Amino acid sequence: MRVYIPSTLRLLDEACHAGEFGPPPLTAYAVTPALREWYAEGDDEELEYAAMAQAARASVGLLAADPGTARRRVVVACEVGAVPPANGSVELGDARLELRVVVPWSTVAAVHMDAAEAATVVGKAAELWDAAQNGDDDALFALDSCEGEDLMWYATQEIPDLLAAEGPRGGLNG
């Protein structure tokens, strides 16, 4: 099953060097029954995109918690085995899962990341993350504006070069 793990450049660098994402529990996003039911007319590709978009939004929250990392959303697509079924407490349309295992680096299929030009839009959303969680309209608009920024796709063999180009630990100052 493909899952999307929200991340940052710093967290991606740490996982790459550690050879895994962890420790559990890990929040990930996937095509869940709740998402499938909400997007009943969506095909598999649309459902995967919706799950990845939810992971990208969660990445903004990670950026808000780490002001020292580059203001670029990062989503790591991984192929994992069995994922525990939802416990029935999720909202309709929610793609969120809780993984109770370490996710090995060998399961990474690709990384999706904002272009450098998106840093201003994403940075504003990260700055207003807490206000958005409290329903502030301007903050929600800033968060929604991130969705207008396409995530670029990187193959697994490109990730070490990508991280090297971004500087040590994906920091703002390189």
C-alpha positions in Angstrom: 0.0 0.0 0.0 1.3 3.5 -0.8 1.4 5.8 2.1 2.5 9.5 2.2 4.6 10.6 5.1 4.6 14.4 5.7 8.1 15.7 6.3 10.5 18.6 6.0 14.0 18.7 4.4 15.6 18.4 7.8 13.5 15.3 8.7 14.1 13.8 5.3 17.8 14.2 5.7 17.6 12.6 9.2 15.6 9.6 7.8 18.0 9.2 4.9 21.0 9.0 7.2 19.2 6.8 9.7 17.8 4.5 7.1 14.3 4.7 8.4 11.4 6.9 9.4 10.5 6.6 13.1 10.1 6.1 16.0 6.5 5.0 15.9 3.8 6.1 15.9 4.1 7.8 12.6 1.4 9.9 11.0 0.9 9.0 7.3 -1.8 9.5 4.7 -3.2 6.9 2.3 -6.3 6.0 0.4 -8.4 5.0 3.4 -12.0 3.8 3.4 -13.0 7.2 4.7 -11.3 8.9 1.8 -12.7 6.5 -0.7 -16.2 7.0 0.6 -15.9 10.8 0.5 -14.5 10.8 -3.1 -16.8 8.0 -4.3 -16.5 9.2 -7.9 -12.7 9.6 -7.8 -10.5 7.1 -9.6 -7.4 5.6 -7.9 -5.1 8.4 -9.2 -7.4 11.1 -7.9 -7.6 9.4 -4.5 -3.8 9.1 -4.3 -3.5 12.8 -5.1 -6.0 13.7 -2.4 -4.1 11.6 0.2 -0.8 13.3 -0.9 -2.4 16.7 -0.6 -3.5 16.0 3.0 0.1 14.9 3.7 1.4 18.1 2.1 -0.9 20.2 4.4 0.5 18.3 7.4 4.0 19.1 6.3 3.2 22.8 6.8 2.5 21.9 10.4 5.9 20.3 10.7 7.5 23.4 9.2 5.6 25.6 11.8 7.2 23.5 14.6 10.7 23.8 13.1 11.3 27.4 12.0 15.0 26.6 11.3 14.3 24.4 8.3 13.7 25.5 4.7 10.1 26.5 4.0 9.3 23.8 1.5 6.7 21.1 2.0 8.1 17.5 1.7 6.0 14.4 1.3 7.6 11.0 1.2 5.8 8.3 -0.8 6.5 4.8 0.6 5.3 1.3 -0.2 4.4 -0.5 3.0 2.8 -3.9 3.7 -0.4 -4.1 5.7 -1.7 -1.0 7.2 -4.0 -1.3 10.2 -7.7 -0.6 9.5 -9.2 2.7 10.7 -10.8 2.3 14.1 -14.0 4.2 13.0 -13.1 7.5 14.7 -12.0 9.2 11.5 -13.9 11.8 9.6 -15.3 11.2 6.2 -12.7 12.2 3.7 -9.8 11.8 6.1 -6.7 10.0 4.7 -4.7 10.0 8.0 -3.3 6.8 9.4 -1.2 6.0 12.4 1.6 3.6 11.6 2.9 1.8 14.6 6.1 0.5 13.0 9.3 2.0 11.8 9.2 2.6 8.1 12.5 1.5 6.4 14.2 3.8 3.9 14.1 0.9 1.4 10.3 1.4 1.1 10.7 5.0 -0.2 9.2 5.2 -3.7 9.6 8.9 -4.3 9.8 12.3 -2.7 7.5 15.2 -3.5 8.7 18.7 -2.6 8.0 22.3 -3.3 10.2 24.2 -5.7 12.3 26.9 -4.1 10.0 29.6 -5.5 7.2 28.3 -3.3 9.1 29.2 -0.1 7.3 32.5 0.4 3.8 31.1 0.1 4.7 28.0 2.2 6.5 30.1 4.8 3.5 32.4 5.3 1.3 29.3 5.8 3.7 27.9 8.3 3.9 31.2 10.2 0.1 31.2 10.5 -0.4 27.5 11.1 -1.6 27.9 14.7 -4.1 30.5 13.7 -5.4 28.3 10.9 -5.9 25.5 13.3 -8.1 27.9 15.3 -10.2 28.8 12.2 -8.8 32.2 11.4 -9.9 33.0 7.9 -6.8 34.8 6.8 -4.6 32.0 8.1 -6.8 29.4 6.4 -6.5 31.3 3.1 -2.7 31.3 3.5 -2.8 27.5 4.1 -5.1 26.9 1.2 -2.7 29.0 -1.0 -0.1 26.3 -0.7 -2.3 24.0 -2.7 -1.7 26.2 -5.7 2.0 25.2 -5.6 2.7 22.0 -7.4 5.0 19.5 -5.6 7.9 18.4 -7.7 8.7 14.6 -8.0 12.1 13.1 -7.1 13.1 9.5 -7.7 14.8 7.7 -4.9 18.2 7.8 -6.5 17.9 11.7 -6.7 17.3 12.2 -3.0 21.0 12.2 -1.8 21.9 14.8 -4.4 18.8 16.8 -3.6 19.7 16.8 0.1 23.3 17.7 -0.7 22.2 20.6 -2.8 19.9 21.9 0.0 22.7 22.1 2.5 23.3 20.4 5.9 20.1 19.2 7.5 17.9 21.2 5.1 18.4 24.4 7.1 17.3 27.9 5.9 20.9 29.0 5.7 22.1 26.0 3.9 
